[in-house]
């Protein structure tokens, strides 16, 4: 018997566009908007088009290559995990035992 309900099988999958995953699509979009604004500002300020155009093309190429590399290297959540891991201290130093000796016992977890 055929079901009359459609099954959405891609509910929990990340958004993928042309190989870019999740937040990297937004990074690329924001970078392109910034390049467009930079081009407009340089062009309106009177900088020669022979300087502005190659600069924007080079920066756009770097943006595309960098975004695709990050997407392929880290995946959907990998960049956030990588940056969080870099924020952790390598070690914790204690100069005194006073913090541990002044702790009082509590009845949490004891019968």
N, C-alpha and C positions, 0 to 999 in steps of 0.2 A: 504494500500500500504506500503510495507516495505521500510525503509530508507536505502540508500547505505552508509550513513555516520555513523561512530561509535561515540557514545556519551561518553565522558570521565567524569564520575560522581565524581571522586575523586580528582579533580584538587586542591581544596583549603584545603584538609584534611592534617593534619600533618603526618609525617612519623612515623610509629609505627613498632617496631620490638620486638617480644616476650614480649610485655607489656611495653617496654620503648618508651617514646615519645620524638620526636624532638631532642633537643640538648643533652639529656641524653645518647643517643646512642654514640655521639662523646665523652662525658665524660668517658664512659665505655671503649671505644676504646683507648683513650689516657692513661687511667689508666692501661690497660692491656699492652700497649707498654712500659710504665714506669716500670711495674713489670718485664717484660721480660729483659729490660736493667739492672735493679737492680739485677736480678738473674745472668745474665752474668757477671756483674762486681764483684759480691761477689764470684762467682764460680772461675773466673779467678784469683782473688786476693788470693785464697788459703783457703778461709773459708770452714770449713767442710760441707759436703753435709747434714749431720744430723742437722745442724743448719740452713742452707740456705733454704732447702726444706720446713720445717714447717713454717718458717717465711714468705716465699712467698705464701704458701697456706693460712695462716691466713690473710695476707694483701689482697690477692685476694678475700677471702670470705667477708672481711669488705668492699672492693670496690664494690662487687656485691650487697650486702645487702644495703649499703648506697645509691648506684645509684638507685636501684629499689624503695627504700623508698622515695627519693627525687622526682622521677618520679610520684609515686602515690600520694604523698602529694601535690605537687605544679602543676603538669600537664605541659602543653606545654609552657606557658609563665609565670607561677606563681612564679617561683624562681626569675626571673628578676624583677618582680613587687615587690616581698618581699624585695629584696636587695635594690631596689630604694626607697621603703618606709622607710627602716631603715636609709637611707642617709639623709632624711629630718630632719631639726631641730625640736625639740619639741616646741620651742617658739622663738620669735624674740624680743630682747630687744632694746629699743630706749632710749638713754640717753638725747637726745635733740630733740626739735620740729623744729629745724632750717631747716632740710631737707624738711619739709612740708610747712613751712612758706615762704620759698624762691621759691616755685614752682609758675610758672606763668600760667595763664589760656591760653588755646589755643582754637581755633575754631573747633577742631575736634569733630564731632558729634553734633555740634550746628547749628541751622539754622539762 
